[in-house]
Amino acid sequence: MTEPVRILRLAAGGDGVGRLADGRAVFVPRTAPGDVVELTRLREHRRFARAEVERLVEPAPERVEPPCPHYLRDRCGGCQLQHLAAAAQLAARRAFVGDALRRLGKLDVADPEIVPSERALGYRAKITLHRDERGRIGLHPYDRPAQVFDLEWCHITTDELNRLWRAVRARRELLPANLERLVLRLDRAGGRHLVVQTAAGPVWGGGKALGDALAQVREPAVVWYQPEGGVARAVSGAGEAFPATVFEQVHPAMGDRVRAYALELLGAVDGRHVWDLYAGIGETTDLLAERGATVESVESDARAVAHAESRSAWHRPRVRRYAARVEAVRDELRTPDLVVTNPPRTGMDDRVTATLAASGAARIVYISCDPATLARDLARLAAAYRLAHVRAFDLFPQTAHVESVALLEQHG
């Protein structure tokens, strides 16, 4: 145990940051700015240290009781900020974006404004559960990522999916012995999907039995089976219309607000040629085409592209879709007037940022789910484009994740 330490701020990822007596920063999870804590499990490095809370000596005014019992009891790693009041969470997420832009992007900007979520709980339309060797199915403790605790109810996930999980949990004997993960998803029409993912081993033939058991307790769902190395296929409840394994925003209502704001920043698109990079299931592409743009839409997931094609065939004269990585087709794209890019958490490949820097597009709108990679990519684009505006969106309440939308314009 060390001398009491006062927590000064939150770092990206949600850990509180204090100072040891020798001046080194110490990172302490589940703390709030203003907390005074005694530390345990101190792991010292040359320039910093990590520790856990032994005792809360003086709580910060912003500290609250977490709404989910798993947060403290099981040290659930799915959320990082449930112990903070809503206003403090919003301030922290603003600071995560601002700090990354200043420190990593070398930009002289203030913390951006943030658009709050209308729901702090019950918003996630997708949850992935893991199974361990002891048969427990749930989430990982934040400090023991190789372990799993048995999940009862995830408070940030929708009630519809929690009820489905409760029904599946009561019938876990119907799940395959080589189960690795369960993915529960709620689609836009309110349909529920259970994706059963297995390790190598015998083929699972119990999908229909599980689907029937769920229907009997009035918790129906489409059951999908995805063996290791294979694609998911529906085995109970429906055909193949919904691509259950493709990426879609886990907070659809806020995702729609992000998309609408990105298009607002892009401006008038009628008669313009637009790149939609990392296009997912093509929702942004469709909106651009509806507004009169011609669009080159690039997405690496072929099933997402196929779903986009089947859903919006009338856009085909205005849209060309590529099922490929952006860096693989960048030289095939026509010169753009405008660009929308929405890369994964890893950001854009440096070949893509080089192509964007040389593209001549009047405006680039960058939708980011990671402030650090956003800052890195903006630094790569800095010779050709300046950051004109940035706004954060609270897509992930109770967590340290934050979405942001940045507008880039050509210098001069």
TIBALUM-925228 format. One record per residue (C-alpha): x negated, y negated, z. Coordinates in nm, 2 decimals, always signed. Layout:
BEGIN
@u: X	v: Y	w: Z
...
END
This chain:
BEGIN
@u: +0.00	v: +0.00	w: +0.00
@u: -0.12	v: -0.35	w: -0.09
@u: -0.05	v: -0.69	w: +0.05
@u: +0.29	v: -0.82	w: -0.05
@u: +0.30	v: -0.95	w: -0.41
@u: +0.54	v: -1.21	w: -0.56
@u: +0.68	v: -1.13	w: -0.90
@u: +0.63	v: -1.43	w: -1.13
@u: +0.79	v: -1.33	w: -1.46
@u: +0.90	v: -1.04	w: -1.67
@u: +0.68	v: -0.89	w: -1.94
@u: +0.81	v: -0.75	w: -2.27
@u: +0.95	v: -0.41	w: -2.19
@u: +1.10	v: -0.54	w: -1.87
@u: +0.83	v: -0.49	w: -1.60
@u: +0.78	v: -0.76	w: -1.35
@u: +0.44	v: -0.93	w: -1.34
@u: +0.26	v: -1.04	w: -1.03
@u: -0.09	v: -1.11	w: -0.92
@u: -0.32	v: -0.90	w: -0.70
@u: -0.55	v: -1.07	w: -0.45
@u: -0.83	v: -1.05	w: -0.70
@u: -0.63	v: -1.23	w: -0.97
@u: -0.55	v: -0.94	w: -1.19
@u: -0.20	v: -0.91	w: -1.33
@u: +0.00	v: -0.61	w: -1.19
@u: +0.30	v: -0.47	w: -1.38
@u: +0.58	v: -0.34	w: -1.16
@u: +0.90	v: -0.19	w: -1.31
@u: +1.25	v: -0.27	w: -1.17
@u: +1.15	v: -0.60	w: -1.02
@u: +1.28	v: -0.95	w: -1.07
@u: +1.11	v: -1.29	w: -1.09
@u: +1.10	v: -1.42	w: -0.73
@u: +1.09	v: -1.07	w: -0.56
@u: +0.83	v: -1.02	w: -0.30
@u: +0.73	v: -0.65	w: -0.29
@u: +0.49	v: -0.41	w: -0.13
@u: +0.34	v: -0.18	w: -0.38
@u: +0.25	v: +0.19	w: -0.40
@u: +0.10	v: +0.42	w: -0.66
@u: -0.14	v: +0.15	w: -0.77
@u: -0.32	v: +0.24	w: -1.09
@u: -0.60	v: +0.00	w: -1.15
@u: -0.77	v: -0.10	w: -1.47
@u: -1.04	v: -0.34	w: -1.54
@u: -0.82	v: -0.64	w: -1.63
@u: -0.48	v: -0.54	w: -1.49
@u: -0.30	v: -0.28	w: -1.28
@u: +0.03	v: -0.10	w: -1.27
@u: +0.23	v: -0.01	w: -0.96
@u: +0.57	v: +0.09	w: -0.81
@u: +0.77	v: -0.08	w: -0.54
@u: +0.71	v: +0.06	w: -0.20
@u: +0.94	v: -0.19	w: -0.02
@u: +1.14	v: -0.49	w: -0.13
@u: +1.03	v: -0.75	w: +0.12
@u: +1.22	v: -1.05	w: -0.02
@u: +1.48	v: -1.01	w: -0.30
@u: +1.50	v: -1.27	w: -0.57
@u: +1.83	v: -1.46	w: -0.60
@u: +1.90	v: -1.31	w: -0.94
@u: +1.88	v: -0.95	w: -0.81
@u: +2.21	v: -0.76	w: -0.82
@u: +2.33	v: -0.40	w: -0.75
@u: +2.29	v: -0.19	w: -1.06
@u: +2.63	v: -0.08	w: -1.19
@u: +2.51	v: +0.27	w: -1.29
@u: +2.42	v: +0.52	w: -1.02
@u: +2.17	v: +0.69	w: -1.25
@u: +1.96	v: +0.37	w: -1.27
@u: +1.83	v: +0.41	w: -0.91
@u: +1.91	v: +0.77	w: -0.82
@u: +1.75	v: +0.92	w: -1.13
@u: +1.53	v: +0.63	w: -1.24
@u: +1.70	v: +0.63	w: -1.58
@u: +1.48	v: +0.50	w: -1.86
@u: +1.77	v: +0.40	w: -2.08
@u: +1.80	v: +0.06	w: -1.92
@u: +1.54	v: -0.17	w: -1.77
@u: +1.73	v: -0.47	w: -1.64
@u: +2.04	v: -0.35	w: -1.46
@u: +1.91	v: -0.50	w: -1.14
@u: +1.92	v: -0.85	w: -1.29
@u: +2.22	v: -1.08	w: -1.31
@u: +2.36	v: -1.15	w: -1.66
@u: +2.21	v: -1.50	w: -1.68
@u: +1.87	v: -1.38	w: -1.57
@u: +1.88	v: -1.10	w: -1.83
@u: +1.96	v: -1.35	w: -2.11
@u: +1.68	v: -1.58	w: -2.00
@u: +1.44	v: -1.29	w: -2.00
@u: +1.53	v: -1.18	w: -2.35
@u: +1.49	v: -1.53	w: -2.48
@u: +1.15	v: -1.54	w: -2.32
@u: +1.04	v: -1.21	w: -2.47
@u: +1.10	v: -1.36	w: -2.82
@u: +0.95	v: -1.70	w: -2.75
@u: +0.64	v: -1.55	w: -2.58
@u: +0.57	v: -1.31	w: -2.87
@u: +0.60	v: -1.59	w: -3.12
@u: +0.37	v: -1.82	w: -2.93
@u: +0.11	v: -1.56	w: -2.81
@u: +0.10	v: -1.32	w: -3.11
@u: +0.23	v: -1.54	w: -3.39
@u: +0.04	v: -1.85	w: -3.28
@u: +0.36	v: -2.06	w: -3.33
@u: +0.44	v: -2.37	w: -3.14
@u: +0.81	v: -2.28	w: -3.06
@u: +1.03	v: -2.29	w: -2.75
@u: +1.23	v: -1.99	w: -2.64
@u: +1.51	v: -1.95	w: -2.88
@u: +1.88	v: -1.98	w: -2.79
@u: +2.05	v: -1.65	w: -2.75
@u: +2.40	v: -1.54	w: -2.85
@u: +2.55	v: -1.34	w: -2.56
@u: +2.73	v: -1.01	w: -2.59
@u: +3.10	v: -1.01	w: -2.51
@u: +3.04	v: -0.68	w: -2.33
@u: +2.77	v: -0.60	w: -2.08
@u: +2.87	v: -0.24	w: -2.04
@u: +3.04	v: +0.03	w: -2.26
@u: +2.91	v: -0.11	w: -2.59
@u: +2.68	v: +0.16	w: -2.73
@u: +2.84	v: +0.36	w: -3.02
@u: +2.55	v: +0.61	w: -3.02
@u: +2.36	v: +0.80	w: -2.75
@u: +2.09	v: +1.07	w: -2.79
@u: +2.06	v: +1.33	w: -2.51
@u: +1.77	v: +1.57	w: -2.46
@u: +1.75	v: +1.92	w: -2.32
@u: +1.47	v: +2.04	w: -2.10
@u: +1.34	v: +2.40	w: -2.04
@u: +1.56	v: +2.42	w: -1.73
@u: +1.87	v: +2.36	w: -1.93
@u: +1.94	v: +2.01	w: -1.81
@u: +2.09	v: +1.77	w: -2.07
@u: +2.06	v: +1.40	w: -2.03
@u: +1.81	v: +1.11	w: -2.04
@u: +1.45	v: +1.06	w: -1.93
@u: +1.34	v: +0.90	w: -1.61
@u: +1.14	v: +0.59	w: -1.70
@u: +0.83	v: +0.71	w: -1.51
@u: +0.85	v: +1.07	w: -1.62
@u: +0.92	v: +1.07	w: -1.99
@u: +0.86	v: +1.45	w: -2.03
@u: +1.14	v: +1.53	w: -1.78
@u: +1.52	v: +1.51	w: -1.82
@u: +1.79	v: +1.44	w: -1.56
@u: +2.15	v: +1.57	w: -1.59
@u: +2.36	v: +1.29	w: -1.72
@u: +2.71	v: +1.24	w: -1.59
@u: +2.82	v: +0.91	w: -1.74
@u: +2.62	v: +0.64	w: -1.93
@u: +2.76	v: +0.31	w: -1.83
@u: +2.63	v: +0.12	w: -2.14
@u: +2.79	v: +0.38	w: -2.38
@u: +3.15	v: +0.36	w: -2.49
@u: +3.42	v: +0.54	w: -2.29
@u: +3.51	v: +0.74	w: -2.60
@u: +3.16	v: +0.90	w: -2.62
@u: +3.14	v: +0.94	w: -2.24
@u: +3.47	v: +1.14	w: -2.24
@u: +3.33	v: +1.35	w: -2.53
@u: +3.01	v: +1.41	w: -2.33
@u: +3.21	v: +1.51	w: -2.02
@u: +3.40	v: +1.77	w: -2.23
@u: +3.08	v: +1.90	w: -2.39
@u: +2.90	v: +1.91	w: -2.05
@u: +3.18	v: +2.14	w: -1.91
@u: +3.13	v: +2.38	w: -2.20
@u: +2.76	v: +2.38	w: -2.24
@u: +2.76	v: +2.76	w: -2.26
@u: +2.88	v: +2.71	w: -2.62
@u: +2.57	v: +2.52	w: -2.71
@u: +2.28	v: +2.70	w: -2.88
@u: +2.00	v: +2.84	w: -2.66
@u: +1.74	v: +2.65	w: -2.87
@u: +1.91	v: +2.32	w: -2.83
@u: +1.67	v: +2.02	w: -2.83
@u: +1.90	v: +1.71	w: -2.86
@u: +2.26	v: +1.61	w: -2.88
@u: +2.35	v: +1.29	w: -3.07
@u: +2.70	v: +1.15	w: -2.99
@u: +2.82	v: +0.88	w: -3.24
@u: +3.14	v: +0.67	w: -3.28
@u: +3.21	v: +0.57	w: -3.63
@u: +3.37	v: +0.25	w: -3.75
@u: +3.71	v: +0.42	w: -3.78
@u: +3.70	v: +0.55	w: -3.42
@u: +3.60	v: +0.90	w: -3.52
@u: +3.36	v: +1.08	w: -3.29
@u: +3.07	v: +1.29	w: -3.40
@u: +2.85	v: +1.54	w: -3.21
@u: +2.52	v: +1.63	w: -3.38
@u: +2.36	v: +1.95	w: -3.24
@u: +1.99	v: +1.95	w: -3.31
@u: +1.79	v: +2.26	w: -3.25
@u: +1.43	v: +2.38	w: -3.24
@u: +1.31	v: +2.66	w: -3.47
@u: +1.49	v: +2.99	w: -3.40
@u: +1.81	v: +3.18	w: -3.47
@u: +2.08	v: +3.01	w: -3.68
@u: +2.36	v: +2.87	w: -3.46
@u: +2.70	v: +3.00	w: -3.55
@u: +2.90	v: +2.85	w: -3.26
@u: +3.00	v: +2.51	w: -3.42
@u: +3.36	v: +2.61	w: -3.48
@u: +3.41	v: +2.75	w: -3.13
@u: +3.27	v: +2.43	w: -2.98
@u: +3.49	v: +2.22	w: -3.20
@u: +3.80	v: +2.42	w: -3.11
@u: +3.72	v: +2.40	w: -2.74
@u: +3.69	v: +2.02	w: -2.76
@u: +4.02	v: +2.00	w: -2.94
@u: +4.19	v: +2.21	w: -2.68
@u: +4.11	v: +1.96	w: -2.41
@u: +4.21	v: +1.67	w: -2.64
@u: +3.86	v: +1.54	w: -2.69
@u: +3.82	v: +1.62	w: -3.06
@u: +3.50	v: +1.55	w: -3.25
@u: +3.33	v: +1.64	w: -3.58
@u: +3.06	v: +1.89	w: -3.49
@u: +2.74	v: +1.88	w: -3.69
@u: +2.45	v: +2.12	w: -3.69
@u: +2.10	v: +2.02	w: -3.77
@u: +1.83	v: +2.29	w: -3.74
@u: +1.46	v: +2.19	w: -3.72
@u: +1.34	v: +2.06	w: -4.05
@u: +1.69	v: +2.07	w: -4.20
@u: +1.97	v: +1.82	w: -4.27
@u: +2.28	v: +1.78	w: -4.06
@u: +2.59	v: +1.95	w: -4.20
@u: +2.95	v: +1.94	w: -4.06
@u: +3.05	v: +2.28	w: -3.91
@u: +3.37	v: +2.18	w: -3.75
@u: +3.63	v: +1.91	w: -3.79
@u: +3.56	v: +1.75	w: -4.12
@u: +3.37	v: +1.75	w: -4.45
@u: +3.05	v: +1.56	w: -4.53
@u: +3.19	v: +1.21	w: -4.58
@u: +3.02	v: +1.05	w: -4.28
@u: +2.64	v: +1.06	w: -4.28
@u: +2.60	v: +1.13	w: -3.91
@u: +2.22	v: +1.11	w: -3.89
@u: +2.16	v: +0.78	w: -4.08
@u: +2.07	v: +0.47	w: -3.89
@u: +2.35	v: +0.23	w: -3.80
@u: +2.36	v: -0.04	w: -3.54
@u: +2.44	v: +0.10	w: -3.19
@u: +2.64	v: -0.21	w: -3.10
@u: +2.85	v: -0.26	w: -3.41
@u: +3.04	v: -0.58	w: -3.30
@u: +2.72	v: -0.77	w: -3.23
@u: +2.55	v: -0.62	w: -3.53
@u: +2.82	v: -0.77	w: -3.74
@u: +2.75	v: -1.11	w: -3.58
@u: +2.38	v: -1.08	w: -3.66
@u: +2.46	v: -0.99	w: -4.02
@u: +2.70	v: -1.28	w: -4.06
@u: +2.45	v: -1.53	w: -3.91
@u: +2.17	v: -1.39	w: -4.14
@u: +2.39	v: -1.45	w: -4.45
@u: +2.48	v: -1.80	w: -4.32
@u: +2.11	v: -1.89	w: -4.30
@u: +2.05	v: -1.75	w: -4.65
@u: +2.29	v: -2.00	w: -4.79
@u: +2.48	v: -1.99	w: -5.12
@u: +2.40	v: -1.67	w: -5.31
@u: +2.64	v: -1.70	w: -5.61
@u: +2.43	v: -1.65	w: -5.92
@u: +2.12	v: -1.58	w: -5.72
@u: +1.90	v: -1.27	w: -5.72
@u: +1.85	v: -1.13	w: -5.37
@u: +1.63	v: -0.85	w: -5.22
@u: +1.80	v: -0.66	w: -4.94
@u: +1.51	v: -0.47	w: -4.78
@u: +1.55	v: -0.18	w: -4.53
@u: +1.92	v: -0.19	w: -4.63
@u: +2.06	v: +0.10	w: -4.43
@u: +2.40	v: +0.20	w: -4.54
@u: +2.43	v: -0.11	w: -4.75
@u: +2.66	v: -0.34	w: -4.56
@u: +2.46	v: -0.65	w: -4.62
@u: +2.42	v: -0.55	w: -4.99
@u: +2.79	v: -0.53	w: -5.02
@u: +2.85	v: -0.87	w: -4.87
@u: +2.59	v: -1.03	w: -5.10
@u: +2.75	v: -0.87	w: -5.41
@u: +3.10	v: -0.98	w: -5.30
@u: +2.96	v: -1.34	w: -5.28
@u: +2.83	v: -1.33	w: -5.64
@u: +2.47	v: -1.23	w: -5.60
@u: +2.28	v: -0.97	w: -5.79
@u: +2.10	v: -0.74	w: -5.54
@u: +1.81	v: -0.50	w: -5.54
@u: +1.87	v: -0.29	w: -5.23
@u: +1.59	v: -0.08	w: -5.09
@u: +1.64	v: +0.19	w: -4.82
@u: +1.42	v: +0.50	w: -4.75
@u: +1.70	v: +0.72	w: -4.62
@u: +1.85	v: +0.89	w: -4.93
@u: +2.17	v: +0.99	w: -4.75
@u: +2.23	v: +0.63	w: -4.64
@u: +2.19	v: +0.52	w: -5.01
@u: +2.42	v: +0.79	w: -5.13
@u: +2.68	v: +0.68	w: -4.87
@u: +2.64	v: +0.32	w: -4.98
@u: +2.70	v: +0.42	w: -5.34
@u: +3.01	v: +0.63	w: -5.26
@u: +3.16	v: +0.35	w: -5.05
@u: +3.11	v: +0.06	w: -5.29
@u: +3.11	v: +0.19	w: -5.65
@u: +3.27	v: -0.14	w: -5.78
@u: +2.94	v: -0.32	w: -5.69
@u: +2.73	v: -0.12	w: -5.93
@u: +2.71	v: -0.38	w: -6.21
@u: +2.57	v: -0.63	w: -5.96
@u: +2.36	v: -0.39	w: -5.74
@u: +2.06	v: -0.17	w: -5.80
@u: +1.98	v: +0.06	w: -5.52
@u: +1.64	v: +0.23	w: -5.45
@u: +1.61	v: +0.53	w: -5.22
@u: +1.25	v: +0.47	w: -5.14
@u: +1.01	v: +0.30	w: -4.90
@u: +0.98	v: -0.07	w: -4.97
@u: +0.61	v: -0.06	w: -5.02
@u: +0.66	v: +0.22	w: -5.29
@u: +0.89	v: +0.02	w: -5.51
@u: +0.78	v: -0.34	w: -5.44
@u: +0.62	v: -0.37	w: -5.79
@u: +0.94	v: -0.26	w: -5.96
@u: +1.16	v: -0.54	w: -5.81
@u: +1.26	v: -0.85	w: -6.01
@u: +1.14	v: -1.18	w: -5.88
@u: +1.39	v: -1.28	w: -5.60
@u: +1.55	v: -1.62	w: -5.53
@u: +1.62	v: -1.51	w: -5.17
@u: +1.53	v: -1.22	w: -4.95
@u: +1.69	v: -1.05	w: -4.65
@u: +1.47	v: -0.80	w: -4.46
@u: +1.57	v: -0.59	w: -4.17
@u: +1.28	v: -0.35	w: -4.09
@u: +1.26	v: -0.09	w: -3.81
@u: +1.09	v: -0.16	w: -3.48
@u: +0.75	v: -0.11	w: -3.64
@u: +0.81	v: -0.41	w: -3.87
@u: +0.70	v: -0.44	w: -4.23
@u: +0.40	v: -0.27	w: -4.39
@u: +0.13	v: -0.52	w: -4.47
@u: +0.18	v: -0.45	w: -4.84
@u: +0.54	v: -0.56	w: -4.81
@u: +0.44	v: -0.89	w: -4.63
@u: +0.18	v: -0.95	w: -4.90
@u: +0.45	v: -0.90	w: -5.17
@u: +0.69	v: -1.13	w: -4.98
@u: +0.42	v: -1.40	w: -4.95
@u: +0.37	v: -1.39	w: -5.32
@u: +0.74	v: -1.36	w: -5.42
@u: +0.82	v: -1.72	w: -5.45
@u: +1.16	v: -1.67	w: -5.28
@u: +1.31	v: -2.00	w: -5.16
@u: +1.42	v: -1.85	w: -4.83
@u: +1.35	v: -1.52	w: -4.64
@u: +1.58	v: -1.42	w: -4.36
@u: +1.41	v: -1.17	w: -4.13
@u: +1.63	v: -0.96	w: -3.89
@u: +1.41	v: -0.81	w: -3.62
@u: +1.46	v: -0.57	w: -3.33
@u: +1.11	v: -0.62	w: -3.19
@u: +0.96	v: -0.96	w: -3.11
@u: +0.60	v: -0.83	w: -3.13
@u: +0.62	v: -0.70	w: -3.48
@u: +0.83	v: -1.01	w: -3.59
@u: +0.55	v: -1.23	w: -3.46
@u: +0.28	v: -1.02	w: -3.64
@u: +0.47	v: -1.03	w: -3.97
@u: +0.53	v: -1.40	w: -3.95
@u: +0.16	v: -1.45	w: -3.89
@u: +0.09	v: -1.25	w: -4.21
@u: +0.34	v: -1.47	w: -4.40
@u: +0.22	v: -1.80	w: -4.25
@u: +0.01	v: -1.91	w: -4.55
@u: +0.32	v: -1.91	w: -4.77
@u: +0.61	v: -1.96	w: -4.54
@u: +0.69	v: -2.15	w: -4.22
@u: +0.93	v: -2.06	w: -3.95
@u: +1.22	v: -2.29	w: -3.99
@u: +1.46	v: -2.14	w: -3.73
@u: +1.50	v: -1.85	w: -3.50
@u: +1.79	v: -1.73	w: -3.28
@u: +1.82	v: -1.43	w: -3.05
@u: +2.12	v: -1.20	w: -3.01
@u: +2.20	v: -0.99	w: -2.71
@u: +2.27	v: -0.66	w: -2.88
@u: +2.14	v: -0.45	w: -2.59
@u: +2.27	v: -0.57	w: -2.25
@u: +2.10	v: -0.41	w: -1.94
@u: +1.79	v: -0.34	w: -2.14
@u: +1.47	v: -0.52	w: -2.24
@u: +1.55	v: -0.50	w: -2.61
@u: +1.65	v: -0.80	w: -2.81
@u: +1.75	v: -0.87	w: -3.17
@u: +1.65	v: -1.19	w: -3.34
@u: +1.71	v: -1.36	w: -3.68
@u: +1.44	v: -1.58	w: -3.83
@u: +1.46	v: -1.81	w: -4.13
@u: +1.15	v: -1.87	w: -4.33
@u: +1.11	v: -2.14	w: -4.59
@u: +0.83	v: -2.22	w: -4.83
@u: +0.57	v: -2.48	w: -4.72
@u: +0.64	v: -2.83	w: -4.85
END
